């Protein structure tokens, strides 16, 4: 578990109990203010983990939030990791279920498209040429979609909705 995940999970664990106590004192006004500040902090932490757009090898088109959008890249001897979509939002406006559609076409080297949610080990969606479609539940834990490559030549597309 990364340091950011430990901090965020710890904050989330104690927040409900503290806010319930505050709610009894002032009819929920302070609770609402604290919750908004906490949500903003958690949202920023998720966005900070993303690979800066200027360092991406491909073209990223953002969707309505940091969880959604599309990515297309043509890799030539790509070695590294790109974190493309990420979030830690407690209550996502678009709901907690995201659709993933991705494809990988490798000509040489190694590459994979992966998903990491919360403290769980990363799940490899594709590690050889092919297509993948599925869904992922996002519930306030950090959720990341990324690409890893080692001397990879080929193309990748990812669509998150």
DSSP file (Angstrom, degrees, kcal/mol; ACC not computed):
  #  RESIDUE AA STRUCTURE BP1 BP2  ACC     N-H-->O    O-->H-N    N-H-->O    O-->H-N    TCO  KAPPA ALPHA  PHI   PSI    X-CA   Y-CA   Z-CA
    1    1 A X              0   0    0      0, 0.0   118,-0.1     0, 0.0   120,-0.0   0.000 360.0 360.0 360.0 129.1    0.0    0.0    0.0
    2    2 A X     >  -     0   0    0      1,-0.1     4,-2.2     4,-0.0     5,-0.2  -0.260 360.0-109.8 -72.0 161.8    1.4    3.4   -1.0
    3    3 A X  H  > S+     0   0    0      1,-0.2     4,-2.4     2,-0.2     5,-0.2   0.891 119.0  52.7 -59.6 -41.4    1.9    6.2    1.5
    4    4 A X  H  > S+     0   0    0      1,-0.2     4,-2.7     2,-0.2    -1,-0.2   0.905 109.3  49.7 -62.9 -40.4   -0.9    8.2   -0.1
    5    5 A X  H  > S+     0   0    0      2,-0.2     4,-2.9     1,-0.2     5,-0.3   0.909 110.1  50.5 -64.1 -42.2   -3.3    5.3    0.2
    6    6 A X  H  X S+     0   0    0     -4,-2.2     4,-2.2     2,-0.2    -2,-0.2   0.930 113.5  45.3 -61.2 -46.3   -2.4    4.8    3.8
    7    7 A X  H  X S+     0   0    0     -4,-2.4     4,-2.5     2,-0.2    -2,-0.2   0.942 115.7  45.9 -62.9 -48.4   -3.0    8.4    4.6
    8    8 A X  H  X S+     0   0    0     -4,-2.7     4,-2.4     1,-0.2    -2,-0.2   0.902 113.8  47.9 -64.5 -41.9   -6.3    8.6    2.7
    9    9 A X  H  X S+     0   0    0     -4,-2.9     4,-2.0     2,-0.2    -1,-0.2   0.889 112.6  49.8 -66.2 -38.2   -7.7    5.3    4.1
   10   10 A X  H  X S+     0   0    0     -4,-2.2     4,-1.6    -5,-0.3    -2,-0.2   0.910 111.5  48.5 -65.4 -42.9   -6.7    6.5    7.6
   11   11 A X  H  X S+     0   0    0     -4,-2.5     4,-1.4     1,-0.2    -2,-0.2   0.923 112.0  49.0 -61.8 -44.5   -8.5    9.8    7.1
   12   12 A X  H  X S+     0   0    0     -4,-2.4     4,-0.9     1,-0.2    -1,-0.2   0.880 107.0  56.7 -64.1 -38.1  -11.6    8.2    5.7
   13   13 A X  H  < S+     0   0    0     -4,-2.0     4,-0.4     1,-0.2    -1,-0.2   0.891 115.8  33.3 -62.9 -42.4  -11.7    5.7    8.7
   14   14 A X  H  X S+     0   0    0     -4,-1.6     4,-1.8     1,-0.1    -1,-0.2   0.609 102.2  78.7 -90.2 -12.7  -11.8    8.4   11.4
   15   15 A X  H  X S+     0   0    0     -4,-1.4     4,-2.8     1,-0.2     5,-0.2   0.924  89.2  51.4 -65.8 -47.7  -13.8   11.0    9.5
   16   16 A X  H  X S+     0   0    0     -4,-0.9     4,-2.3     1,-0.2    -1,-0.2   0.919 111.1  47.7 -58.2 -46.4  -17.3    9.5    9.9
   17   17 A X  H  > S+     0   0    0     -4,-0.4     4,-1.5     1,-0.2    -1,-0.2   0.928 115.1  45.0 -62.2 -46.1  -17.0    9.2   13.6
   18   18 A X  H  X S+     0   0    0     -4,-1.8     4,-1.9     1,-0.2    -1,-0.2   0.905 113.9  49.4 -65.0 -41.2  -15.7   12.7   14.1
   19   19 A X  H  X S+     0   0    0     -4,-2.8     4,-2.2     1,-0.2    -1,-0.2   0.845 105.6  56.3 -70.3 -33.6  -18.2   14.2   11.8
   20   20 A X  H  X S+     0   0    0     -4,-2.3     4,-1.2    -5,-0.2    -1,-0.2   0.902 108.4  48.8 -62.5 -40.1  -21.2   12.5   13.4
   21   21 A X  H  X S+     0   0    0     -4,-1.5     4,-0.8     1,-0.2     3,-0.4   0.913 111.7  48.7 -64.9 -43.2  -20.2   14.0   16.8
   22   22 A X  H >X S+     0   0    0     -4,-1.9     4,-1.6     1,-0.2     3,-0.8   0.871 104.2  61.2 -63.3 -37.0  -19.9   17.5   15.2
   23   23 A X  H 3X>S+     0   0    0     -4,-2.2     4,-0.7     1,-0.3     5,-0.6   0.850  99.5  54.6 -61.1 -36.6  -23.3   17.1   13.5
   24   24 A X  H 3<5S+     0   0    0     -4,-1.2    -1,-0.3    -3,-0.4    -2,-0.2   0.803 108.4  50.5 -67.7 -28.5  -25.0   16.8   16.9
   25   25 A X  H <<5S+     0   0    0     -4,-0.8    -2,-0.2    -3,-0.8    -1,-0.2   0.897 125.4  17.2 -79.2 -43.0  -23.5   20.1   18.1
   26   26 A X  H ><5S-     0   0    0     -4,-1.6     3,-1.6     0, 0.0    -1,-0.2  -0.024 105.6 -99.1-128.0  31.3  -24.4   22.5   15.2
   27   27 A X  T 3<5S-     0   0    0     -4,-0.7    -3,-0.2     1,-0.3    -4,-0.2   0.756  80.0 -61.2  57.2  27.1  -27.1   20.8   13.2
   28   28 A X  T 3><S+     0   0    0     -5,-0.6     4,-2.2    -6,-0.4    -1,-0.3   0.398 106.3 117.6  89.7  -2.8  -24.6   19.6   10.6
   29   29 A X  H <> S+     0   0    0     -3,-1.6     4,-1.8     2,-0.2     5,-0.1   0.946  82.1  40.3 -66.1 -48.0  -23.2   23.0    9.4
   30   30 A X  H  > S+     0   0    0     -8,-0.2     4,-2.8     1,-0.2     5,-0.2   0.892 112.9  56.9 -66.7 -38.3  -19.6   22.4   10.5
   31   31 A X  H  > S+     0   0    0      1,-0.2     4,-2.6     2,-0.2    -1,-0.2   0.928 107.0  48.7 -57.0 -45.9  -19.9   18.8    9.3
   32   32 A X  H  X S+     0   0    0     -4,-2.2     4,-2.2     2,-0.2    -1,-0.2   0.897 111.9  48.9 -62.1 -41.5  -20.8   19.9    5.8
   33   33 A X  H  X S+     0   0    0     -4,-1.8     4,-1.9     2,-0.2    -2,-0.2   0.924 113.4  45.8 -64.6 -45.3  -17.9   22.4    5.7
   34   34 A X  H  X S+     0   0    0     -4,-2.8     4,-2.5     1,-0.2    -2,-0.2   0.901 111.3  53.0 -65.7 -40.9  -15.4   19.8    6.9
   35   35 A X  H  X S+     0   0    0     -4,-2.6     4,-2.7    -5,-0.2    -1,-0.2   0.910 107.9  50.5 -61.6 -43.0  -16.7   17.2    4.4
   36   36 A X  H  X S+     0   0    0     -4,-2.2     4,-2.0     2,-0.2    -1,-0.2   0.911 111.8  47.6 -62.1 -42.2  -16.3   19.6    1.5
   37   37 A X  H  X S+     0   0    0     -4,-1.9     4,-2.0     2,-0.2    -2,-0.2   0.907 112.9  49.1 -64.5 -41.5  -12.7   20.4    2.5
   38   38 A X  H  X S+     0   0    0     -4,-2.5     4,-2.6     2,-0.2    -2,-0.2   0.916 109.7  51.0 -64.5 -44.1  -11.9   16.7    2.9
   39   39 A X  H  X S+     0   0    0     -4,-2.7     4,-2.5     1,-0.2    -1,-0.2   0.902 109.3  51.0 -61.0 -40.7  -13.4   15.9   -0.5
   40   40 A X  H  X S+     0   0    0     -4,-2.0     4,-2.1     2,-0.2    -1,-0.2   0.907 110.6  49.2 -63.4 -41.2  -11.3   18.6   -2.1
   41   41 A X  H  X S+     0   0    0     -4,-2.0     4,-2.0     2,-0.2    -2,-0.2   0.927 112.5  47.0 -62.3 -46.9   -8.2   17.2   -0.5
   42   42 A X  H  X S+     0   0    0     -4,-2.6     4,-1.7     1,-0.2    -2,-0.2   0.902 111.3  51.4 -64.2 -42.4   -8.9   13.6   -1.6
   43   43 A X  H  X S+     0   0    0     -4,-2.5     4,-1.9     1,-0.2    -1,-0.2   0.914 110.2  49.1 -61.3 -43.6   -9.7   14.7   -5.2
   44   44 A X  H  X S+     0   0    0     -4,-2.1     4,-2.1     1,-0.2    -1,-0.2   0.875 106.7  56.2 -64.1 -38.4   -6.4   16.6   -5.4
   45   45 A X  H  X S+     0   0    0     -4,-2.0     4,-0.7     1,-0.2    -1,-0.2   0.897 108.3  47.8 -62.5 -40.3   -4.4   13.6   -4.1
   46   46 A X  H >< S+     0   0    0     -4,-1.7     3,-0.7     1,-0.2     4,-0.3   0.910 112.4  47.9 -66.3 -42.3   -5.8   11.4   -6.9
   47   47 A X  H >< S+     0   0    0     -4,-1.9     3,-1.2     1,-0.2    -2,-0.2   0.829 103.2  63.2 -67.7 -31.9   -5.1   14.0   -9.6
   48   48 A X  H 3< S+     0   0    0     -4,-2.1    -1,-0.2     1,-0.2    -2,-0.2   0.747  94.7  61.4 -66.8 -22.9   -1.5   14.5   -8.3
   49   49 A X  T << S+     0   0    0     -3,-0.7    -1,-0.2    -4,-0.7    -2,-0.2   0.663  82.0 104.3 -78.7 -15.9   -0.6   10.9   -9.1
   50   50 A X  S <  S-     0   0    0     -3,-1.2     2,-0.3    -4,-0.3    34,-0.2  -0.301  83.2-104.1 -68.7 148.6   -1.2   11.2  -12.8
   51   51 A X        -     0   0    0     32,-2.3    -1,-0.1     1,-0.1     5,-0.1  -0.569  48.1-103.8 -66.3 129.2    1.6   11.4  -15.3
   52   52 A X    >>  -     0   0    0     -2,-0.3     3,-2.1     1,-0.1     4,-0.6  -0.286  26.0-121.7 -57.0 140.1    1.8   15.1  -16.4
   53   53 A X  G >4 S+     0   0    0      1,-0.3     3,-1.1     2,-0.2    -1,-0.1   0.829 110.0  61.2 -55.2 -35.3    0.3   15.5  -19.9
   54   54 A X  G 34 S+     0   0    0      1,-0.2    -1,-0.3     3,-0.0    -2,-0.1   0.678 105.2  48.4 -66.6 -17.1    3.6   17.0  -21.3
   55   55 A X  G <4 S+     0   0    0     -3,-2.1    -1,-0.2     2,-0.0    -2,-0.2   0.472  86.3 108.8-101.8  -4.1    5.4   13.7  -20.4
   56   56 A X    <<  -     0   0    0     -3,-1.1     4,-0.1    -4,-0.6    26,-0.0  -0.458  62.7-145.0 -72.2 145.7    2.9   11.3  -22.0
   57   57 A X  S    S+     0   0    0     -2,-0.1    17,-0.4     2,-0.1    -1,-0.1   0.671  80.1  37.6 -81.8 -19.5    3.9    9.6  -25.2
   58   58 A X  S    S-     0   0    0     15,-0.2     2,-0.6    -5,-0.0    15,-0.3  -0.368  96.9 -75.6-119.4-163.4    0.4    9.7  -26.6
   59   59 A X  E     -A   72   0A   0     13,-3.0    13,-1.9    -2,-0.1     2,-0.5  -0.894  38.5-164.5-106.0 120.7   -2.7   11.9  -26.9
   60   60 A X  E     -A   71   0A   0     -2,-0.6     2,-0.5    11,-0.2    11,-0.2  -0.903   4.7-169.5-106.0 128.3   -4.9   12.2  -23.8
   61   61 A X  E     -A   70   0A   0      9,-2.9     9,-2.6    -2,-0.5     2,-0.1  -0.976  20.9-138.5-115.5 117.2   -8.4   13.6  -24.1
   62   62 A X  E     -A   69   0A   0     -2,-0.5     7,-0.3     7,-0.2     4,-0.1  -0.438  13.3-154.6 -77.5 148.1   -9.9   14.2  -20.7
   63   63 A X        -     0   0    0      5,-2.5    -1,-0.1     2,-0.7     6,-0.1   0.108  53.2 -56.1 -95.0-146.8  -13.5   13.4  -19.9
   64   64 A X  S    S+     0   0    0     -2,-0.0     2,-0.3     5,-0.0     5,-0.1   0.687 120.4   1.6 -74.1 -18.5  -15.8   14.9  -17.3
   65   65 A X  S >  S-     0   0    0      3,-0.1     3,-1.2    27,-0.0    -2,-0.7  -0.886  92.3 -80.6-152.8-177.0  -13.4   14.1  -14.5
   66   66 A X  T 3  S+     0   0    0     -2,-0.3    20,-1.6     1,-0.3    21,-0.0   0.631 122.5  61.2 -70.6 -11.3   -9.9   12.5  -13.9
   67   67 A X  T 3  S+     0   0    0     18,-0.2     2,-0.3    77,-0.0    -1,-0.3   0.736 102.3  57.5 -81.1 -23.5  -11.5    9.0  -14.1
   68   68 A X    <   +     0   0    0     -3,-1.2    -5,-2.5    93,-0.1     2,-0.3  -0.716  64.6  74.9-118.5 159.3  -12.7    9.4  -17.7
   69   69 A X  E     -AB  62 160A   0     91,-2.3    91,-3.3    -7,-0.3     2,-0.3  -0.925  63.2 -80.6 143.1-164.7  -11.4   10.2  -21.1
   70   70 A X  E     -AB  61 159A   0     -9,-2.6    -9,-2.9    -2,-0.3     2,-0.4  -0.962  26.7-164.8-137.8 155.9   -9.5    8.5  -23.9
   71   71 A X  E     -AB  60 158A   0     87,-2.3    87,-2.4    -2,-0.3     2,-0.4  -0.996   5.5-179.8-142.9 133.7   -5.8    7.8  -24.6
   72   72 A X  E     +AB  59 157A   0    -13,-1.9   -13,-3.0    -2,-0.4     2,-0.3  -0.999  10.4 169.4-134.0 132.4   -4.0    6.8  -27.9
   73   73 A X  E     - B   0 156A   0     83,-2.4    83,-2.2    -2,-0.4     2,-0.6  -0.999  27.5-155.2-143.6 144.8   -0.3    6.2  -28.2
   74   74 A X  E     - B   0 155A   0    -17,-0.4     2,-0.3    -2,-0.3    81,-0.2  -0.963  29.5-154.0-114.3 108.3    2.1    4.8  -30.8
   75   75 A X  E     - B   0 154A   0     79,-3.3    79,-1.9    -2,-0.6     2,-0.4  -0.625  17.2-173.7 -90.4 141.5    5.1    3.6  -28.8
   76   76 A X  E    S-     0   0A   0     -2,-0.3    77,-0.2    77,-0.2    76,-0.1  -0.921  81.4 -25.5-132.1 106.6    8.6    3.3  -30.2
   77   77 A X  E    S-     0   0A   0     -2,-0.4     2,-0.4    75,-0.3    74,-0.2   0.892  88.6-178.8  55.7  43.4   11.1    1.7  -27.8
   78   78 A X  E     + B   0 152A   0     74,-2.5    74,-2.6    72,-0.1     2,-0.4  -0.616  11.6 174.2 -78.4 124.7    8.9    2.9  -24.9
   79   79 A X  E     +     0   0A   0     -2,-0.4     2,-0.3    71,-0.3    71,-0.2  -0.985  42.1  49.0-129.7 121.2   10.2    2.0  -21.4
   80   80 A X  E    S- B   0 149A   0     69,-2.4    69,-2.7    -2,-0.4     2,-0.4  -0.951  77.9 -76.2 149.7-168.4    8.4    3.3  -18.4
   81   81 A X  E     - B   0 148A   0     -2,-0.3     2,-0.5    67,-0.2    67,-0.2  -0.996  27.1-164.5-132.6 135.4    5.0    3.7  -16.8
   82   82 A X  E     - B   0 147A   0     65,-2.9    65,-2.3    -2,-0.4     2,-0.7  -0.985   7.8-156.0-119.7 122.4    2.2    6.2  -17.6
   83   83 A X  E     + B   0 146A   0     -2,-0.5   -32,-2.3    63,-0.2    63,-0.2  -0.884  23.3 167.7 -96.4 115.0   -0.6    6.8  -15.2
   84   84 A X  E     +     0   0A   0     61,-2.3     2,-0.4    -2,-0.7    62,-0.2   0.867  56.0  26.0-102.1 -44.1   -3.5    8.0  -17.3
   85   85 A X  E     + B   0 145A   0     60,-1.4    60,-2.5   -18,-0.1     2,-0.3  -0.985  69.3 152.1-129.2 135.2   -6.7    8.0  -15.3
   86   86 A X  E     + B   0 144A   0    -20,-1.6     2,-0.3    -2,-0.4    58,-0.2  -0.994   8.4 161.5-159.2 153.5   -7.0    8.3  -11.6
   87   87 A X  E     - B   0 143A   0     56,-1.3    56,-2.1    -2,-0.3   -44,-0.1  -0.962  27.8-168.5-170.5 160.6   -9.2    9.4   -8.8
   88   88 A X        +     0   0    0     -2,-0.3    54,-0.1    54,-0.2   -45,-0.1   0.084  38.3 154.4-135.3  18.7  -10.0    9.2   -5.2
   89   89 A X        -     0   0    0      1,-0.1    51,-0.5   -46,-0.1     3,-0.3  -0.233  37.6-149.2 -57.4 133.9  -13.4   10.9   -5.2
   90   90 A X  S    S+     0   0    0      1,-0.3     2,-0.4    50,-0.1    -1,-0.1   0.926  89.4  16.0 -70.6 -45.7  -15.6    9.9   -2.4
   91   91 A X  S    S-     0   0    0     49,-0.1     2,-0.3   -52,-0.0    -1,-0.3  -0.885  80.6-152.2-132.9 101.6  -18.9   10.4   -4.3
   92   92 A X    >   -     0   0    0     -2,-0.4     3,-1.9    -3,-0.3    46,-0.0  -0.558  13.0-138.2 -77.9 132.0  -18.4   10.6   -8.1
   93   93 A X  T 3  S+     0   0    0     -2,-0.3    -1,-0.1     1,-0.3     3,-0.1   0.868 104.1  51.6 -55.0 -40.3  -21.1   12.7   -9.9
   94   94 A X  T 3  S-     0   0    0      1,-0.3    -1,-0.3     2,-0.0     3,-0.2   0.358 121.4-101.3 -81.6   6.2  -21.3   10.1  -12.7
   95   95 A X    <   -     0   0    0     -3,-1.9    -1,-0.3     1,-0.1    -2,-0.0  -0.244  36.8 -75.9  95.1 172.3  -21.8    7.2  -10.3
   96   96 A X  S    S+     0   0    0     -3,-0.1    42,-3.1    -2,-0.1     2,-0.5   0.447 100.9  84.2 -91.3  -1.4  -19.4    4.6   -9.0
   97   97 A X  E     -C  137   0A   0     -3,-0.2     2,-0.4    40,-0.2    40,-0.2  -0.903  54.9-172.0-109.7 127.1  -19.2    2.3  -12.1
   98   98 A X  E     -C  136   0A   0     38,-2.8    38,-2.0    -2,-0.5     2,-0.4  -0.903  16.9-136.4-113.5 143.9  -16.8    3.1  -14.9
   99   99 A X  E     -C  135   0A   0     -2,-0.4    62,-2.3    36,-0.2     2,-0.4  -0.831  18.2-161.8 -96.9 136.9  -16.6    1.3  -18.3
  100  100 A X  E     +CD 134 160A   0     34,-3.2    34,-2.2    -2,-0.4     2,-0.4  -0.975  14.3 172.1-120.4 131.1  -13.2    0.4  -19.6
  101  101 A X  E     +CD 133 159A   0     58,-2.1    58,-2.9    -2,-0.4     2,-0.3  -0.978  16.9 158.5-134.0 123.5  -12.4   -0.4  -23.3
  102  102 A X  E     -CD 132 158A   0     30,-2.8    30,-2.7    -2,-0.4     2,-0.3  -0.974  21.3-163.6-144.8 158.3   -8.8   -0.8  -24.3
  103  103 A X  E     -CD 131 157A   0     54,-2.4    54,-2.1    -2,-0.3     2,-0.4  -0.988   1.7-164.7-141.4 151.6   -6.6   -2.4  -26.9
  104  104 A X  E     -CD 130 156A   0     26,-2.5    26,-2.6    -2,-0.3     2,-0.5  -0.999   4.0-175.4-137.3 130.6   -2.9   -3.2  -27.2
  105  105 A X  E     - D   0 155A   0     50,-2.7    50,-2.0    -2,-0.4     2,-0.4  -0.902  13.0-168.8-129.5 102.6   -1.0   -4.1  -30.4
  106  106 A X  E     + D   0 154A   0     -2,-0.5    48,-0.3    48,-0.2    23,-0.1  -0.773  21.4 170.7 -97.4 132.6    2.6   -5.0  -29.7
  107  107 A X  E    S-     0   0A   0     46,-3.4     2,-0.3     1,-0.4    47,-0.2   0.677  75.3  -6.2-102.4 -30.4    5.2   -5.4  -32.5
  108  108 A X  E    S+ D   0 153A   0     45,-1.5    45,-2.4     2,-0.0    -1,-0.4  -0.980 106.8  20.4-160.2 158.5    8.2   -5.8  -30.2
  109  109 A X  E    S-     0   0A   0     -2,-0.3     2,-0.3    43,-0.2    42,-0.2  -0.263  86.6 -63.5  76.8-163.9    9.1   -5.6  -26.5
  110  110 A X  E     + D   0 150A   0     40,-2.2    40,-2.8    18,-0.0     2,-0.3  -0.930  51.1 160.0-125.7 148.6    6.7   -5.9  -23.6
  111  111 A X  E     - D   0 149A   0     16,-0.4     2,-0.3    -2,-0.3    38,-0.2  -0.979  10.9-172.4-158.7 158.2    3.8   -3.8  -22.5
  112  112 A X  E     - D   0 148A   0     36,-2.4    36,-2.6    -2,-0.3     2,-0.5  -0.987  20.3-139.7-152.9 150.1    0.7   -4.0  -20.3
  113  113 A X  E     -ED 126 147A   0     13,-2.2    12,-2.6    -2,-0.3    13,-1.5  -0.945  36.3-175.9-105.0 129.9   -2.4   -2.0  -19.4
  114  114 A X  E     -ED 124 146A   0     32,-2.5    32,-2.2    -2,-0.5     2,-0.4  -0.873  23.3-150.5-132.4 160.9   -3.2   -2.3  -15.7
  115  115 A X  E     -ED 123 145A   0      8,-2.5     8,-3.5    -2,-0.3     2,-0.4  -0.993  11.0-173.8-128.0 134.0   -5.7   -1.3  -13.1
  116  116 A X  E     - D   0 144A   0     28,-2.5    28,-3.1    -2,-0.4     2,-0.4  -0.995   3.6-177.7-130.0 128.2   -5.0   -0.6   -9.5
  117  117 A X  E >   - D   0 143A   0     -2,-0.4     3,-1.6     4,-0.3    26,-0.3  -0.984  53.3 -46.3-129.7 122.6   -7.7    0.0   -7.0
  118  118 A X  T 3  S-     0   0    0     24,-3.4  -113,-0.1    -2,-0.4    26,-0.1  -0.281 114.8 -25.6  60.0-138.8   -7.1    0.8   -3.3
  119  119 A X  T 3  S+     0   0    0   -118,-0.1    -1,-0.2  -114,-0.1     3,-0.1   0.424 107.0 116.3 -89.0   0.2   -4.7   -1.5   -1.5
  120  120 A X  S <  S-     0   0    0     -3,-1.6    -3,-0.1     1,-0.1     3,-0.1  -0.308  76.6 -98.7 -68.4 152.7   -5.3   -4.3   -3.9
  121  121 A X        -     0   0    0      1,-0.1    -4,-0.3    -5,-0.1    -1,-0.1  -0.380  52.7 -87.9 -64.5 149.5   -2.5   -5.6   -6.2
  122  122 A X        -     0   0    0     -6,-0.1     2,-0.5    -3,-0.1    -6,-0.2  -0.284  38.7-139.2 -58.5 145.2   -2.6   -4.2   -9.7
  123  123 A X  E     -E  115   0A   0     -8,-3.5    -8,-2.5    -3,-0.1     2,-0.6  -0.936  10.9-134.2-108.2 127.5   -4.7   -6.2  -12.2
  124  124 A X  E     -E  114   0A   0     -2,-0.5   -10,-0.2   -10,-0.2     3,-0.2  -0.734  22.4-179.7 -83.9 118.0   -3.3   -6.7  -15.7
  125  125 A X  E    S+     0   0A   0    -12,-2.6     2,-0.3    -2,-0.6   -11,-0.2   0.868  73.5   4.0 -83.7 -40.8   -6.0   -6.0  -18.2
  126  126 A X  E     +E  113   0A   0    -13,-1.5   -13,-2.2     1,-0.1    -1,-0.3  -0.990  52.1 163.6-144.7 136.6   -3.8   -6.7  -21.3
  127  127 A X  S    S+     0   0    0     -2,-0.3   -16,-0.4   -15,-0.2     2,-0.3   0.270  75.3  32.0-132.9   6.6   -0.2   -8.0  -21.6
  128  128 A X  S    S-     0   0    0    -18,-0.1   -24,-0.2   -24,-0.1    -1,-0.2  -0.927 108.5 -56.9-149.5 171.4   -0.2   -9.0  -25.2
  129  129 A X  S    S+     0   0    0     -2,-0.3     2,-0.3   -23,-0.1   -24,-0.2  -0.240  88.9  81.5 -56.4 136.9   -2.0   -7.8  -28.3
  130  130 A X  E    S-C  104   0A   0    -26,-2.6   -26,-2.5    -4,-0.1     2,-0.3  -0.969  70.2 -79.8 158.3-170.5   -5.7   -7.9  -28.0
  131  131 A X  E     -C  103   0A   0     -2,-0.3     2,-0.3   -28,-0.2   -28,-0.2  -0.907  28.7-168.5-126.4 152.8   -8.8   -6.0  -26.7
  132  132 A X  E     +C  102   0A   0    -30,-2.7   -30,-2.8    -2,-0.3     2,-0.3  -0.997   5.6 178.3-141.5 137.1  -10.4   -5.8  -23.3
  133  133 A X  E     +C  101   0A   0     -2,-0.3     2,-0.3   -32,-0.2   -32,-0.2  -0.992  26.0 115.9-133.5 145.2  -13.7   -4.4  -22.1
  134  134 A X  E     -C  100   0A   0    -34,-2.2   -34,-3.2    -2,-0.3     2,-0.3  -0.965  48.6 -99.7-178.0-170.7  -15.1   -4.4  -18.5
  135  135 A X  E     -C   99   0A   0     -2,-0.3     2,-0.3   -36,-0.2   -36,-0.2  -0.916  19.1-160.5-132.0 159.6  -16.2   -2.2  -15.6
  136  136 A X  E     -C   98   0A   0    -38,-2.0   -38,-2.8    -2,-0.3     2,-0.5  -0.997  16.6-133.1-139.8 140.8  -14.6   -1.1  -12.4
  137  137 A X  E     -C   97   0A   0     -2,-0.3     2,-0.5   -40,-0.2   -40,-0.2  -0.816  17.5-162.5 -92.6 130.0  -16.2    0.2   -9.2
  138  138 A X        +     0   0    0    -42,-3.1   -46,-0.2    -2,-0.5     4,-0.1  -0.962  18.6 163.5-113.5 129.8  -14.7    3.4   -7.7
  139  139 A X  S    S-     0   0    0     -2,-0.5     3,-0.1     2,-0.2   -49,-0.1  -0.008  71.1 -68.2-139.6  31.2  -15.6    4.1   -4.1
  140  140 A X  S    S+     0   0    0    -51,-0.5     2,-0.2     1,-0.5   -50,-0.1   0.237 100.8 113.2  99.0 -14.9  -13.2    6.7   -2.7
  141  141 A X  S    S-     0   0    0    -52,-0.1    -1,-0.5     1,-0.1    -2,-0.2  -0.607  85.0 -87.8 -83.6 155.0  -10.1    4.5   -2.8
  142  142 A X        -     0   0    0     -2,-0.2   -24,-3.4   -54,-0.1     2,-0.4  -0.447  48.6-171.0 -66.5 129.5   -7.4    5.5   -5.2
  143  143 A X  E     -BD  87 117A   0    -56,-2.1   -56,-1.3   -26,-0.3     2,-0.4  -0.990   4.2-176.5-126.6 126.2   -8.1    3.9   -8.6
  144  144 A X  E     -BD  86 116A   0    -28,-3.1   -28,-2.5    -2,-0.4     2,-0.4  -0.964  16.5-165.2-128.8 139.6   -5.5    4.1  -11.4
  145  145 A X  E     +BD  85 115A   0    -60,-2.5   -61,-2.3    -2,-0.4   -60,-1.4  -0.989  31.3 153.8-116.8 132.0   -5.4    3.0  -15.0
  146  146 A X  E     -BD  83 114A   0    -32,-2.2   -32,-2.5    -2,-0.4     2,-0.4  -0.924  38.9-124.3-151.1 175.1   -1.9    2.9  -16.6
  147  147 A X  E     -BD  82 113A   0    -65,-2.3   -65,-2.9    -2,-0.3     2,-0.4  -0.989  18.8-168.1-126.4 134.9    0.4    1.5  -19.2
  148  148 A X  E     +BD  81 112A   0    -36,-2.6   -36,-2.4    -2,-0.4     2,-0.3  -0.959  12.4 178.3-119.5 141.1    3.8   -0.1  -18.5
  149  149 A X  E     -BD  80 111A   0    -69,-2.7   -69,-2.4    -2,-0.4     2,-0.4  -0.995  24.5-163.9-144.9 152.1    6.3   -0.8  -21.2
  150  150 A X  E    S- D   0 110A   0    -40,-2.8   -40,-2.2    -2,-0.3   -71,-0.3  -0.906  87.9 -32.1-133.2 104.2    9.8   -2.3  -21.7
  151  151 A X  E    S+     0   0A   0     -2,-0.4     2,-0.3   -74,-0.2   -74,-0.2   0.874  93.5 178.4  51.6  42.4   11.3   -1.4  -25.1
  152  152 A X  E     -B   78   0A   0    -74,-2.6   -74,-2.5   -42,-0.2     2,-0.4  -0.581  22.8-173.6 -84.3 134.2    7.7   -1.6  -26.4
  153  153 A X  E     + D   0 108A   0    -45,-2.4   -46,-3.4    -2,-0.3   -45,-1.5  -0.998  48.3  63.8-118.7 125.9    6.9   -0.9  -30.1
  154  154 A X  E    S-BD  75 106A   0    -79,-1.9   -79,-3.3    -2,-0.4     2,-0.3  -0.973  75.1 -70.9 155.3-167.4    3.2   -0.8  -30.8
  155  155 A X  E     -BD  74 105A   0    -50,-2.0   -50,-2.7    -2,-0.3     2,-0.4  -0.898  28.8-170.0-125.9 152.9   -0.1    1.0  -30.2
  156  156 A X  E     -BD  73 104A   0    -83,-2.2   -83,-2.4    -2,-0.3     2,-0.4  -0.998   1.7-175.2-139.4 140.9   -2.4    1.4  -27.2
  157  157 A X  E     -BD  72 103A   0    -54,-2.1   -54,-2.4    -2,-0.4     2,-0.4  -0.997   3.6-177.1-133.1 141.2   -5.9    2.9  -26.9
  158  158 A X  E     -BD  71 102A   0    -87,-2.4   -87,-2.3    -2,-0.4     2,-0.5  -0.998   5.5-171.5-138.7 132.4   -7.9    3.3  -23.7
  159  159 A X  E     -BD  70 101A   0    -58,-2.9   -58,-2.1    -2,-0.4     2,-0.5  -0.989   4.9-173.3-126.1 121.4  -11.4    4.6  -23.3
  160  160 A X  E      BD  69 100A   0    -91,-3.3   -91,-2.3    -2,-0.5   -60,-0.2  -0.967 360.0 360.0-116.4 126.4  -12.8    5.3  -19.8
  161  161 A X              0   0    0    -62,-2.3   -61,-0.1    -2,-0.5   -93,-0.1   0.323 360.0 360.0-134.1 360.0  -16.5    6.3  -19.4
